[in-house]
Amino acid sequence: MDENLFQQRIDLTQLSKAVTDIRSEIGRVIVGQYKMVDLLMIGLLCDGHLLIEGVPGVAKTLTAKLMAKIVDIGFSRIQFTPDLMPSDVLGTSVFNPKAAEFQFKRGPIFSNIILIDEINRAPAKTQSALFEVMEERQVTIDGVTHAMDFPFIVLATQNPIDQEGTYRLPEAQLDRFLFKIDVKYPSLSEEVTILTNQHAQTQTALLDNVSKILSAQQIAQYRQTIHSIIIEPKLVEFIAKIVNETRNNPSLYLGASPRASLAILRSSKANAAIKGRDFVTPEDIVEMAGPVMRHRIILTPEKEMEGVTADELIESIIKNIEVPR
């Protein structure tokens, strides 16, 4: 069947232009890291929180700040430290002597894009304070519920090398992240370009020249568009088979949850949309399976000792499932 017939069903003109503009703006500051940029855009369009992991100095924090600059909405940064308390993040009730009552003072979590730097440096008590706000977009303090403004996305970074002074993220919190993005070192040619760019202009100057591209209203509109992206029933079944296989695999101690199935479905639709298609292909699903599930599954101790990675296991699971055509 002619692919052009499919492309006429949903108008993706505005979305495609926005995606091109975002890539162009980010490309002025960040060299390479195309996969990370695409996953950040998909996260924004899917209303998903993102966990960005990589060694120090690979532009994790810079990319998150850049994403916030491109979107014309509020931005807040929280540096997680071992002495950080839940009230430092969520806010606290403060007594107002004039009114003779307690008033809620909002914490830095009350914004649109929240950059949590080194999320694994805060203890479990502070990390667990994020459970409600990440899942339900609201905070309950002293029995009063405070809703977050639209949109609300958490971009969290963590360093996989440092172990001292860090706390492993609880599985319940990891499951609330749409993706775990692994940021790799740049190639030799990319590093030369980075040095050339920084030699010509400072990082601050590069960031100052970034233009606003998306508004909150446009994000809401594009999310509706992505919701309309077409996916065949056999591809929905393909997603279910992949996730179900993680629960029955002898190499895994913990499989992926139904939240992972929904995440693959939503992100596959967004992946198709940013590539200019209004229908999902099996390749979209395969591409999204790794980032969605790599932080949601736990390998058995035997497999970990053998040096098997979550990505390798996900790849082998997908290879053993017949791809629908």
Stockholm file with secondary structure:
# STOCKHOLM 1.0

chainA/1-325         MDENLFQQRIDLTQLSKAVTDIRSEIGRVIVGQYKMVDLLMIGLLCDGHLLIEGVPGVAKTLTAKLMAKIVDIGFSRIQFTPDLMPSDVLGTSVFNPKAAEFQFKRGPIFSNIILIDEINRAPAKTQSALFEVMEERQVTIDGVTHAMDFPFIVLATQNPIDQEGTYRLPEAQLDRFLFKIDVKYPSLSEEVTILTNQHAQTQTALLDNVSKILSAQQIAQYRQTIHSIIIEPKLVEFIAKIVNETRNNPSLYLGASPRASLAILRSSKANAAIKGRDFVTPEDIVEMAGPVMRHRIILTPEKEMEGVTADELIESIIKNIEVPR
#=GR chainA/1-325 SS CCHHHHHTSSCCHHHHHHHHHHHHHHHTTSCSCHHHHHHHHHHHHHTCEEEEECCTTSSHHHHHHHHHHHBTSCEEEEECCTTCCHHHHHEEEEEETTTTEEEEEECTTCSSEEEEETGGGSCHHHHHTHHHHHHHSEEEETTEEEECCSSCEEEEEECSSCCTTCCCCCHHHHTTEEEEEECCCCCHHHHHHHHHHHHHSCHHHHHHTCCCCBCHHHHHHHHHHHHTCBCCHHHHHHHHHHHHHHHHCTTEEECCCHHHHHHHHHHHHHHHHHTTCSBCCHHHHHHHHHHHHTTTCEECHHHHHHTCCHHHHHHHHHHTSCCCC
#=GC SS_cons         CCHHHHHTSSCCHHHHHHHHHHHHHHHTTSCSCHHHHHHHHHHHHHTCEEEEECCTTSSHHHHHHHHHHHBTSCEEEEECCTTCCHHHHHEEEEEETTTTEEEEEECTTCSSEEEEETGGGSCHHHHHTHHHHHHHSEEEETTEEEECCSSCEEEEEECSSCCTTCCCCCHHHHTTEEEEEECCCCCHHHHHHHHHHHHHSCHHHHHHTCCCCBCHHHHHHHHHHHHTCBCCHHHHHHHHHHHHHHHHCTTEEECCCHHHHHHHHHHHHHHHHHTTCSBCCHHHHHHHHHHHHTTTCEECHHHHHHTCCHHHHHHHHHHTSCCCC
//
